[in-house]
Amino acid sequence: MLYRSKIVGMGMYLPENVVTNHDLEQLMDTSDAWIVERTGIRERRFFTEGKDTTATMAAEASRMALDRAGLKAQEIDAIVFATLSPDYYFPGSGVLLMRELGIVGIPAFDLRQQCAGFVYALSLADAYIRLGHYKNVLIACSEIQSNLLELSTRGRNMAVIFGDGAAAVVLTRHQQEGLGVISTHLHADGTYAEELYMAHPGCRRKVRITPQMLEDGSMLPYMNGNAVFKHAIVRFMEVIYEALEANGLQVEDLDMVIPHQANLRISKYIQEQLQLPDEKMYNNIQWVGNTTAASIPLAMCEAWEKGLLRPGMLVCTPAFGSGFVWGSALIRM
Ligand SMILES: CC(C)(COP(=O)(O)OP(=O)(O)OC[C@H]1O[C@@H](n2cnc3c(N)ncnc32)[C@H](O)[C@@H]1OP(=O)(O)O)[C@@H](O)C(=O)NCCC(=O)NCCS
């Protein structure tokens, strides 16, 4: 029996608290002009404590995706949850999402693939559906990153980039070759793990959190922006061409590229290299910042809501992030 997967519902949730570059100017030595020029970001959302958690945001997005798919939560056979910012150190947020949705008993996977989280989640869900194990899989990607950032001049290189948000996708089984998830391509290289990482509180030391860590900033995430940028642009291009070549396709066959929203300059570079017209590239980092695992499904959902993603369109979703991990998916909508 031939089994394939396709997207039948997408949903998203953005916290209500909008934080503009001008708001950040009040907190650190930065400027709207610097942020817009280097990243393209104009505003992002920060969660509201007591209202939003990584799991509740995922639940909001999931309910919307399930509703649009015409499915009840009880019809989901498995959950794949991608985040670098789970509610708890353990257990993962997958089980919390199940609880929010009122379902018990199905498996929940938690993925820690950072900015490539959605592509990895899609690949895993697609593989299970192809094997015939599951019919409907819910992919939820949700991040609360604003409380990992230090909103000060010391933390500014990361503070201006990242935002909070969630998105969900329902994948379902079908039997038509060439429709839905065509292929996924995943990679990783731990050589550069410390170029974009958060060391503490890790499990390497007997005492996981010390006053010194709080003081010296070593509990903040660290990013070597230049190194990330250089690797990202190479890997993004490689993995787009890999997806096309694996399927005997050309750049001209693509109807839309929705890259991980790392930085608008990275997206512009990809667009220029592929010589894509504006209508074949979708970006929303300007309004939501870099939302890590949630960024691709958030952009996809927004594009779909605007009527820009239509049935039959061929979409490529390349991603790159901390690890380094990278990958792409080719999807026929
Ligand atoms: C982070 C990034 C925007 C920085 O841009 P850049 O052009 O590389 O800038 P640099 O880091 O070289 O810093 C240039 C100067 O701006 C300063 N600067 C850094 N952050 C700043 C901020 N928020 N506001 C104002 N100035 C800032 C630096 O201190 C530096 O000053 P100096 O020249 O006096 O030392 C860029 O490297 C980038 O986008 N990298 C990829 C990030 C990414 O995609 N991360 C997610 C991975 S999924």
The ligand as a Gaussian input file, in Angstrom:
#p B3LYP/6-31G(d) Opt

LIG

0 1
 C       23.584000      39.111000      14.426000
 C       23.813000      39.904000      13.154000
 C       22.543000      40.637000      12.767000
 C       24.895000      40.924000      13.471000
 O       25.153000      41.661000      12.308000
 P       26.641000      41.932000      11.837000
 O       26.571000      42.797000      10.668000
 O       27.295000      40.578000      11.718000
 O       27.189000      42.749000      13.033000
 P       28.414000      42.421000      14.012000
 O       28.054000      41.286000      14.923000
 O       29.658000      42.290000      13.179000
 O       28.428000      43.731000      14.849000
 C       28.667000      45.011000      14.251000
 C       28.650000      46.052000      15.340000
 O       27.301000      46.248000      15.795000
 C       27.232000      46.107000      17.207000
 N       25.932000      45.543000      17.578000
 C       25.601000      44.243000      17.810000
 N       24.304000      44.155000      18.111000
 C       23.798000      45.380000      18.061000
 C       22.517000      45.920000      18.275000
 N       21.472000      45.155000      18.599000
 N       22.342000      47.251000      18.126000
 C       23.367000      48.042000      17.800000
 N       24.609000      47.606000      17.591000
 C       24.833000      46.280000      17.726000
 C       28.372000      45.206000      17.559000
 O       28.753000      45.387000      18.895000
 C       29.431000      45.653000      16.585000
 O       30.030000      46.800000      17.073000
 P       31.615000      47.054000      16.852000
 O       31.798000      47.085000      15.367000
 O       31.837000      48.345000      17.540000
 O       32.287000      45.879000      17.503000
 C       24.298000      39.001000      12.008000
 O       25.554000      38.477000      12.285000
 C       23.360000      37.896000      11.733000
 O       22.258000      38.115000      11.312000
 N       23.803000      36.629000      11.926000
 C       22.965000      35.490000      11.736000
 C       22.048000      35.402000      12.898000
 C       21.018000      34.369000      12.737000
 O       20.497000      34.149000      11.691000
 N       20.724000      33.728000      13.852000
 C       19.718000      32.770000      13.911000
 C       20.214000      31.479000      13.410000
 S       18.925000      30.468000      13.045000

